[in-house]
Amino acid sequence: MNWAGRNRELVILGAGGHAKVVLATAMAAGWTCLSLYDDDLSKQGQEILGVTISGRLPSADSFPDCWAVIAFGGNTLRKQVAHRYPTLRWATVVHPSAVVHESVRLGAGTVVFAGCVIQPDTVIGSHCIINTSASVDHDCQVGDFVHVAPGAKLAGGVMLGPEVFLGIGTSVIPGVTIGEATIVGAGACVVGNLASQITAVGVPARKI
């Protein structure tokens, strides 16, 4: 499947450091990025990579003919913003250097950054972040609003519930299930199932 922007117009909701990488990804994929929005009024009028921060998050009818993507790294905030705009057309943005098999399904609003690899028959939900150089192997199931941080590695058949956060450099062995809204700390190695709404760290990863 071709996720290239092909000069379609895009607005970005969020204007922090994560938004800078979302913007760079969208530009590389051929999107025409019109503006960024953020409720932090101190950012208004500034530019990120030549694109102006126009002000606070607007009403949904402010850009009826554009596509949009959410550029907040926090899963809960990304979910809140998505629910605030139920009628927007959410873009799926994939960096051209990412390797995404044609059988992969990516949800609306998901962003796949540079250097990522997503293998056959994986399904990734809406408004997910597959961050720089992460890899997701075959037959994984990734819920909505998940963030797979840079360099994280999922083996085949892994299941991530909605709003899971995998810290930078996390490794997950085949067939593991991680429950909804669980946080896995940086560098952890997940070798068994993890319950929902916990924090796990270490090698092997254990609840704290």
Residue frames relative to the residue before (quaternion, step in Angstrom):
aa qw qx qy qz dx dy dz
M 1.0000 0.0000 0.0000 0.0000 0.00 0.00 0.00
N 0.3213 -0.7534 0.5470 0.1732 3.58 -1.05 0.79
W 0.1164 -0.8140 0.5679 0.0373 3.56 -0.55 1.20
A 0.3206 0.7718 -0.5005 0.2258 3.62 1.19 0.28
G 0.5453 -0.6551 0.4256 0.3038 3.56 -1.06 0.79
R 0.1190 -0.8385 0.5195 0.1136 3.58 1.16 -0.67
N 0.6841 -0.5314 0.2656 0.4232 3.57 0.97 1.04
R 0.3551 0.6974 -0.5352 0.3179 3.58 1.10 0.54
E 0.4885 -0.6871 0.4658 0.2690 3.56 -1.13 0.73
L 0.0836 -0.8102 0.5791 -0.0364 3.54 -0.93 1.04
V 0.1170 -0.7368 0.6577 0.1039 3.55 -1.15 0.72
I 0.2669 -0.7722 0.5661 0.1092 3.54 -1.12 0.79
L 0.2283 -0.7731 0.5838 0.0970 3.54 -0.79 1.10
G 0.6862 0.3418 -0.3061 0.5644 3.53 -0.23 1.38
A 0.0044 -0.8273 0.5603 -0.0412 3.56 -0.96 0.82
G 0.4187 0.6846 -0.4871 0.3447 3.56 0.97 0.89
G 0.7943 -0.2878 0.2140 0.4904 3.54 -1.22 -0.44
H 0.6358 0.5179 -0.3376 0.4621 3.59 0.99 -0.76
A 0.6299 0.5474 -0.3318 0.4398 3.57 1.03 -0.80
K 0.5865 0.5792 -0.3734 0.4256 3.58 1.08 -0.63
V 0.6986 0.4487 -0.2745 0.4851 3.58 0.96 -0.85
V 0.5937 0.5380 -0.3616 0.4767 3.60 1.10 -0.64
L 0.6575 0.5089 -0.3054 0.4642 3.57 0.94 -0.90
A 0.6577 0.5007 -0.3147 0.4666 3.60 0.88 -0.88
T 0.6390 0.5243 -0.3204 0.4627 3.58 1.04 -0.79
A 0.6631 0.5063 -0.2997 0.4628 3.57 0.93 -0.93
M 0.6440 0.5157 -0.3229 0.4637 3.59 0.94 -0.83
A 0.6625 0.5049 -0.3097 0.4585 3.57 0.91 -0.89
A 0.7000 0.4635 -0.2602 0.4769 3.58 1.12 -0.69
G 0.6248 -0.6089 0.3158 0.3730 3.58 1.26 0.18
W 0.4420 0.6801 -0.4733 0.3437 3.59 1.22 0.21
T 0.3355 -0.6843 0.6038 0.2336 3.56 -1.23 0.58
C 0.1678 -0.8304 0.5287 0.0527 3.55 -0.22 1.31
L 0.2709 -0.8247 0.4836 0.1120 3.55 -0.38 1.29
S 0.8001 -0.1551 0.1766 0.5519 3.57 0.80 -0.97
L 0.2729 -0.7074 0.6187 0.2058 3.51 -1.40 0.28
Y 0.1485 -0.7772 0.6071 0.0735 3.54 -1.21 0.61
D 0.0846 0.7787 -0.6156 0.0871 3.55 -1.09 0.79
D 0.4762 -0.6945 0.4613 0.2796 3.59 -0.96 0.82
D 0.5374 0.5720 -0.4155 0.4598 3.61 1.27 -0.03
L 0.2758 -0.8184 0.4824 0.1466 3.56 -0.11 1.32
S 0.5456 0.6148 -0.4123 0.3929 3.62 1.16 -0.32
K 0.6529 0.5205 -0.3103 0.4543 3.59 1.24 -0.39
Q 0.4809 0.7082 -0.4299 0.2871 3.59 1.20 -0.41
G 0.8011 0.2660 -0.2326 0.4831 3.54 -0.96 0.98
Q 0.5600 0.5748 -0.4035 0.4395 3.59 1.22 -0.22
E 0.3236 -0.7352 0.5597 0.2038 3.55 -1.28 0.24
I 0.1264 -0.7286 0.6653 0.1023 3.51 -1.28 0.59
L 0.8349 -0.0997 0.0151 0.5410 3.56 -0.62 1.18
G 0.7366 -0.4477 0.2188 0.4573 3.56 1.01 0.89
V 0.6332 0.4956 -0.3374 0.4895 3.61 1.27 0.04
T 0.4204 -0.7510 0.4632 0.2116 3.58 -0.78 1.08
I 0.3569 -0.6651 0.6120 0.2359 3.52 -1.21 0.71
S 0.2547 -0.8494 0.4506 0.1032 3.55 -0.24 1.32
G 0.7278 -0.3709 0.2565 0.5167 3.60 1.16 -0.34
R 0.7973 -0.3010 0.2259 0.4718 3.52 -1.29 -0.43
L 0.6519 -0.4858 0.3888 0.4334 3.56 -1.27 0.33
P 0.3060 -0.8036 0.4876 0.1513 3.60 -0.57 1.15
S 0.6432 -0.4638 0.4135 0.4474 3.52 -1.33 -0.13
A 0.6472 -0.5601 0.3589 0.3723 3.56 -1.18 0.61
D 0.6894 0.4880 -0.2937 0.4476 3.59 1.04 -0.67
S 0.4583 0.6918 -0.4473 0.3335 3.59 1.25 0.16
F 0.7964 0.1154 -0.0637 0.5902 3.59 1.16 -0.46
P 0.0312 -0.8640 0.5025 0.0051 3.59 0.58 1.14
D 0.7380 0.4261 -0.2319 0.4690 3.60 1.09 -0.61
C 0.6185 0.5562 -0.3348 0.4428 3.59 1.29 0.02
W 0.4217 -0.6056 0.5950 0.3183 3.45 -1.43 0.15
A 0.1600 -0.7859 0.5908 0.0879 3.58 -1.22 0.44
V 0.0601 -0.7589 0.6457 0.0597 3.53 -1.31 0.43
I 0.3797 -0.7182 0.5397 0.2207 3.56 -1.09 0.75
A 0.1271 -0.8241 0.5520 0.0105 3.55 -0.79 1.09
F 0.4117 0.6346 -0.5308 0.3821 3.54 0.82 1.09
G 0.4267 -0.7445 0.4544 0.2390 3.57 -0.76 1.02
G 0.6250 0.5605 -0.3383 0.4251 3.59 1.12 -0.60
N 0.4857 -0.7041 0.4326 0.2848 3.57 -0.75 1.02
T 0.6683 0.5077 -0.3119 0.4454 3.59 0.87 -0.90
L 0.6648 0.4903 -0.3068 0.4728 3.59 0.92 -0.86
R 0.6315 0.5258 -0.3380 0.4588 3.58 0.97 -0.78
K 0.6446 0.5140 -0.3137 0.4711 3.59 1.00 -0.79
Q 0.6501 0.5194 -0.3180 0.4544 3.59 0.94 -0.86
V 0.6685 0.4916 -0.3032 0.4684 3.57 0.92 -0.87
A 0.6326 0.5335 -0.3374 0.4488 3.60 0.95 -0.81
H 0.6827 0.4791 -0.2873 0.4711 3.59 0.95 -0.85
R 0.5947 0.5685 -0.3520 0.4464 3.58 1.22 -0.44
Y 0.7748 0.2684 -0.1276 0.5580 3.59 1.18 -0.56
P 0.0208 -0.8659 0.4994 0.0183 3.63 0.54 1.07
T 0.7325 0.4361 -0.2428 0.4629 3.60 1.15 -0.45
L 0.4758 0.6862 -0.4472 0.3206 3.62 1.19 -0.04
R 0.4194 -0.6488 0.5667 0.2865 3.55 -1.26 0.48
W 0.1903 -0.8155 0.5396 0.0874 3.56 -0.37 1.23
A 0.3499 -0.7430 0.5420 0.1784 3.53 -0.86 1.05
T 0.2359 -0.6922 0.6567 0.1842 3.55 -1.26 0.57
V 0.0970 -0.8368 0.5384 -0.0218 3.56 -0.43 1.29
V 0.0093 -0.8049 0.5899 -0.0636 3.57 -0.68 1.16
H 0.4164 -0.7016 0.5198 0.2534 3.57 -0.75 1.04
P 0.5275 -0.6693 0.4127 0.3217 3.63 -0.87 0.83
S 0.6401 0.5144 -0.3453 0.4544 3.61 1.16 -0.31
A 0.5259 0.6196 -0.4214 0.4025 3.60 1.23 -0.16
V 0.2808 -0.7299 0.5993 0.1712 3.56 -1.16 0.68
V 0.0766 0.7991 -0.5830 0.1249 3.56 -0.32 1.30
H 0.3813 -0.7474 0.4927 0.2307 3.58 -0.49 1.16
E 0.6058 -0.6132 0.3784 0.3374 3.55 -1.07 0.78
S 0.6508 0.5192 -0.3234 0.4498 3.62 1.17 -0.40
V 0.5125 0.6578 -0.4120 0.3672 3.59 1.25 -0.22
R 0.2058 -0.7537 0.6117 0.1239 3.57 -1.12 0.74
L 0.0941 -0.7923 0.6028 0.0084 3.54 -0.76 1.13
G 0.4083 -0.7358 0.4915 0.2242 3.57 -0.84 0.98
A 0.6670 -0.4928 0.3860 0.4041 3.53 -1.33 0.35
G 0.8165 0.2674 -0.2061 0.4684 3.55 -1.03 0.87
T 0.5197 0.6373 -0.4173 0.3867 3.59 1.26 -0.03
V 0.1613 -0.7725 0.6097 0.0743 3.56 -1.12 0.79
V 0.1225 -0.7708 0.6244 0.0313 3.56 -0.92 1.04
F 0.2826 -0.8186 0.4852 0.1207 3.55 -0.46 1.25
A 0.7490 -0.4133 0.2897 0.4293 3.53 -1.38 0.12
G 0.8381 0.2590 -0.1912 0.4404 3.53 -1.14 0.77
C 0.4827 0.6737 -0.4418 0.3433 3.59 1.22 0.07
V 0.1480 -0.7439 0.6422 0.1110 3.54 -1.31 0.47
I 0.0079 0.7751 -0.6310 0.0312 3.57 -0.83 1.03
Q 0.2726 -0.8321 0.4750 0.0871 3.51 -0.49 1.30
P 0.7763 -0.4348 0.2008 0.4098 3.60 -1.28 0.42
D 0.8768 0.1501 -0.1352 0.4364 3.48 -1.35 0.74
T 0.4031 0.6597 -0.5124 0.3738 3.55 1.12 0.65
V 0.1716 -0.7612 0.6191 0.0888 3.55 -1.15 0.74
I 0.0605 -0.7941 0.6047 -0.0140 3.56 -0.71 1.12
G 0.4586 -0.7409 0.4359 0.2252 3.55 -0.78 1.09
S 0.7163 -0.4445 0.3435 0.4140 3.53 -1.36 -0.28
H 0.8587 0.1411 -0.1134 0.4796 3.55 -1.25 0.66
C 0.3551 0.7134 -0.5153 0.3153 3.57 0.99 0.87
I 0.2490 -0.7130 0.6296 0.1825 3.52 -1.37 0.33
I 0.0500 -0.7346 0.6765 0.0170 3.55 -0.80 1.08
N 0.1981 -0.8714 0.4432 0.0706 3.49 0.14 1.39
T 0.8161 -0.3565 0.1671 0.4231 3.52 -1.37 0.33
S 0.8767 -0.0001 -0.0476 0.4787 3.55 -0.91 1.10
A 0.3644 0.6874 -0.5337 0.3315 3.59 1.08 0.61
S 0.1444 -0.7807 0.5972 0.1146 3.56 -1.22 0.41
V 0.1093 -0.7672 0.6319 0.0147 3.51 -1.04 0.94
D 0.2580 -0.8183 0.4946 0.1388 3.58 -0.37 1.20
H 0.8116 -0.3461 0.1950 0.4284 3.55 -1.38 0.01
D 0.8800 0.1677 -0.0985 0.4334 3.53 -1.31 0.57
C 0.3771 0.7038 -0.5164 0.3094 3.59 1.06 0.62
Q 0.2044 -0.7385 0.6306 0.1229 3.55 -1.28 0.55
V 0.0326 -0.8119 0.5809 -0.0488 3.57 -0.50 1.24
G 0.3735 -0.7673 0.4835 0.1948 3.58 -0.62 1.15
D 0.7007 -0.4560 0.3471 0.4250 3.55 -1.35 0.10
F 0.8552 0.1899 -0.1424 0.4607 3.56 -1.30 0.58
V 0.3657 0.7082 -0.5071 0.3279 3.59 1.07 0.74
H 0.1413 -0.7551 0.6316 0.1048 3.56 -1.21 0.60
V 0.0969 -0.7572 0.6458 0.0157 3.55 -0.66 1.22
A 0.3106 -0.8168 0.4620 0.1516 3.56 -0.19 1.33
P 0.7281 -0.4444 0.2813 0.4397 3.60 -1.25 0.31
G 0.8554 0.1904 -0.1522 0.4571 3.51 -1.05 0.89
A 0.4535 0.6726 -0.4706 0.3471 3.60 1.22 0.12
K 0.1853 -0.7970 0.5719 0.0587 3.57 -1.09 0.78
L 0.0830 -0.7763 0.6244 0.0245 3.55 -0.77 1.09
A 0.3237 -0.7241 0.5759 0.1979 3.56 -0.85 0.98
G 0.7464 -0.4385 0.2699 0.4216 3.56 -1.31 0.12
G 0.8479 0.2493 -0.1639 0.4382 3.53 -1.23 0.63
V 0.3924 0.7095 -0.4916 0.3177 3.59 1.18 0.41
M 0.1515 -0.7727 0.6106 0.0850 3.56 -1.11 0.75
L 0.0863 -0.7861 0.6119 0.0148 3.57 -0.79 1.10
G 0.3816 -0.7244 0.5277 0.2260 3.56 -0.78 0.99
P 0.7011 -0.4459 0.3296 0.4484 3.60 -1.26 0.20
E 0.8642 0.1705 -0.1469 0.4501 3.54 -1.23 0.74
V 0.3288 0.7185 -0.5362 0.2970 3.61 1.11 0.52
F 0.1263 -0.7521 0.6391 0.0996 3.55 -1.18 0.67
L 0.1109 -0.7699 0.6269 0.0437 3.56 -0.80 1.08
G 0.3872 -0.7613 0.4761 0.2095 3.58 -0.53 1.18
I 0.7173 -0.4586 0.3144 0.4198 3.51 -1.31 0.36
G 0.8477 0.1729 -0.1481 0.4791 3.54 -0.95 0.97
T 0.3649 0.7312 -0.4997 0.2872 3.61 1.20 0.30
S 0.1387 -0.7571 0.6310 0.0966 3.57 -1.18 0.66
V 0.0849 -0.7857 0.6124 0.0206 3.57 -1.01 0.87
I 0.3575 -0.7576 0.5043 0.2096 3.60 -0.68 1.07
P 0.7111 -0.4882 0.2848 0.4182 3.62 -1.20 0.38
G 0.8586 0.2520 -0.1684 0.4134 3.51 -1.25 0.68
V 0.4810 0.6836 -0.4327 0.3377 3.60 1.25 0.06
T 0.2021 -0.7438 0.6229 0.1338 3.56 -1.22 0.64
I 0.1020 -0.7704 0.6284 0.0352 3.56 -0.96 0.97
G 0.4077 -0.7780 0.4355 0.1970 3.54 -0.61 1.20
E 0.7576 -0.4382 0.2798 0.3945 3.50 -1.38 0.42
A 0.8792 0.0769 -0.0886 0.4617 3.53 -1.13 0.93
T 0.4053 0.6929 -0.4957 0.3314 3.59 1.13 0.50
I 0.2630 -0.7444 0.6001 0.1292 3.53 -1.15 0.80
V 0.1060 -0.7723 0.6249 0.0429 3.56 -0.89 0.98
G 0.4198 -0.7607 0.4454 0.2162 3.55 -0.61 1.17
A 0.6985 -0.4919 0.3383 0.3947 3.51 -1.31 0.48
G 0.8483 0.1976 -0.1557 0.4660 3.54 -1.04 0.87
A 0.4383 0.7066 -0.4594 0.3124 3.57 1.24 0.10
C 0.2215 -0.7275 0.6286 0.1630 3.54 -1.33 0.41
V 0.1826 -0.8055 0.5600 0.0649 3.55 -0.45 1.26
V 0.0357 -0.8353 0.5471 -0.0415 3.58 -0.47 1.26
G 0.7693 0.1913 -0.1469 0.5916 3.58 1.30 0.12
N 0.6835 -0.4908 0.3379 0.4216 3.56 -1.23 0.34
L 0.1821 -0.7629 0.6117 0.1031 3.55 -1.16 0.70
A 0.4856 -0.6777 0.4773 0.2777 3.57 -0.99 0.88
S 0.6310 -0.5291 0.4128 0.3891 3.55 -1.33 0.15
Q 0.8785 0.1619 -0.0952 0.4393 3.52 -1.38 0.48
I 0.5158 0.5700 -0.4711 0.4326 3.54 0.87 1.02
T 0.3201 -0.6771 0.6063 0.2674 3.53 -1.39 0.01
A 0.0496 -0.8001 0.5976 -0.0175 3.56 -0.84 1.03
V 0.0142 -0.7955 0.6051 -0.0283 3.56 -0.99 0.87
G 0.7125 0.5196 -0.3258 0.3409 3.52 -1.35 0.16
V 0.3660 -0.6850 0.5878 0.2267 3.51 -1.46 -0.01
P 0.4279 -0.3832 -0.7601 0.3038 1.53 -0.57 2.43
A 0.6271 -0.5572 0.3880 0.3819 3.57 -1.22 0.48
R 0.0030 0.7871 -0.6157 0.0375 3.56 -0.94 1.00
K 0.5879 -0.5832 0.4387 0.3489 3.52 -1.18 0.66
I 0.1159 -0.7652 0.6271 0.0882 3.56 -1.10 0.73
